[in-house]
Amino acid sequence: MKTRQKDRSNRPPEDPRNEVGPWQDLEVFGTGLDRYETGFEETLDVLLRATTGRLRAQGRHFAFREVPVVPALERRPDVVACGGPGSAAVRQAAERNLPLLLGLHAGDEEKAATVAAYGKPANHVSTVLSQVGAGAVVRSAASGRWKRAAGAPASPTC
């Protein structure tokens, strides 16, 4: 029997304490890697139910009696951010009729594949990053991550 390996491209480092960035949230908010990998769908459903003015939950990550949501939310979330065409968030957003936020990390081809994976028309939002200025000025101001993505050598201060 052939086993399928997990896609680890969107996973945090093995020891998030050695990283700066979004993986610190796992530690700060006490949610951990398991919640990161399995809790998005339940969290999204709790958020969507909160827009009704009353909320209760009985799931793996959330369990509480019915409570009022104060102040009441005026609307549902506008978009759901996702990691790409293979992300479970794409399916989960489509099932809930939530458009996607197509992020900075993806080129046009990946964004098109993500929209195709969604499987139906929706008012998705796409983001881009643009720097205006002389090339040398922009490169010197860019973070190390963006410099590496653009193929420029990173300086020791980035």
N, C-alpha and C positions, 0 to 999 in steps of 0.2 A: 504494500500500500504506500503510495506516495503522499507525503505530508506537505502541506503548503506552509511556507514560512511567512510570518507576519511581516508586513511592510513596516519597517522601522524608521522611515524617512521623516515622519511627523512625531516621533517619540522623543521625549526628553533624554538628556544624557543619563547614563547609569547612576551618576551621583550629581543631582541637581545643585548641590551645595557648591560645586566647583564652577557653576555657570552663572552668568549675568543674563537676565532677560526674563521671558515669560515663565520659564520653569520655576523661578523663585516663587511664583504664585502658589504652586503645589505645596510648598513648605509654609508660606505665610498664612494661607487660608486653611491649612490642615487637611486638604482634600486628598493629596497623594496621587501616585501614578495610577492606581486602580480606578479612581474616580475620573481621572483624565481619559482613560481608555474606555470606560464603560458608562460614565455618568452623563454624557452630553444629552442624550435623548430624553432621559428623565428630567434633567434640569430644564431643558427647553419646554417640555410639557408643563412643568410647574410654572414657569414664567408665563406661558400662554394662558393657563388657567387663572393666573393672578389678574389678568385683565378683566375678569368677570366681576371683580369687587369682593368675592369671597374665595377662600382657598383652603383646600385640605390635600393631604398627600399620604399615600400608603404604598411606598415603593422601597427599593433597595437602598437608596441614598437619602431619601426624604420620607419622614413619617411624622405627621402631626395632625391634630384635630382641625376642624374647620375654624378659620379665623377671618376677620374682615381685613381687607387690604386698604390701608389708610396711609397716605391719601390714595384714592382710587386712581389706577392707571387710566389714561385717556384713550390709549390705543395699543394694538399689538406691536411687537417689534417690526421695524421696517424691513430688515434683511437678516439673513443668517450668513455669517462668514464661514467659508469652507476651505479645505486644503487642496482641492483639485478634483479631477473627474472620478478618481477612485475613492474619495472620501465618503464615509457613511453619512456625513452631514448633508451631502447633496440629496441623497434619497430621503432623509428625514425632513429636510426643508420642502422638498417636492410633495411629500405626503401631507404636509401641513399648509400647502399653498403659500409658503414664504419665499420671496425672491432671494437670490444669492448676492453676496458681496464678493466680487471676483477681485482678488487681491494683487498687491504690488509684486508678489513673488512669481506671478505667472505671465508668460508671454501670450500673444494673441492665439496661438495654436492651442495652448493648454486651456485658456479661457473658453475657446470654442468647444473643446472637448467636454469641459465641465458643464456648459449650457446644454450640450447634447445629452449628457448623462442625466440631467434634470428631467428631460423627456417631455416637456410641454412648454408652451409660451408663458413668460412671466416678465415682469419689469425688473430684471436684474440690474445691478449697479457695478460698474467697473472702475477701478482706480488705476492711476498712473502716477509716476513720479517724474517731475521735471525740474531741472536746475537751470536758471538763466544766469549767464555770465561768461566771462572768458574761460576757456577750457581749463587752464592752469589753476584759476581761482576756484572753480567748481571742484576739481580733483583734490585740491589741498583742503577744502572744507568738508569733503565727503568722509563719512565714517569708514573704518577699515573694512567692514562688511561690504559696503557698496563699492569700495575701491576694488576689492577682490572679485566681486561679481562683474565689474567692468574690465577686469584683466590688468588693472594697474597694481604695481607693488605697494603693499601697505607699509606705512611708516611706523616706527616704534611707538608713536603716540596714539595710534588709532586702535 
